[in-house]
Amino acid sequence: MAEMVKVSLTYTGQLAQEAGSKTETVAVEVGTPLRQLLAEYAQRQSERFRELLFSDAQELRKSILVAVDGTQIADPQKYAFDDDAEVLVMTPIAGG
């Protein structure tokens, strides 16, 4: 049986509105890439949620900020979970 870790996802702004919740905790296998987790989670959400998170080419939008345990992750495809983690996914902030 694969070793599992607990990942708490926190969404802000429009993503939280579309998800209907600001937070969710999921279990993933050790070694799961962050981008894979986000893509799998997005598939269970609305089309609008997926559009906010991913481009038509299924790439994570460059305007999305992703942090794991308080550290920004530049390349979510290269980051893989090896321990329990808190993930923050932020949409762009507009205003003046």
Secondary structure, DSSP 8 states (H G I E B T S, - for coil): ---EEEEEEEE-HHHHHHHTSSEEEEEEETT-BHHHHHHHHHHTS-HHHHHHHB-TTS-B-TT-EEEETTEE-S-TTT-B--S-EEEEEE------
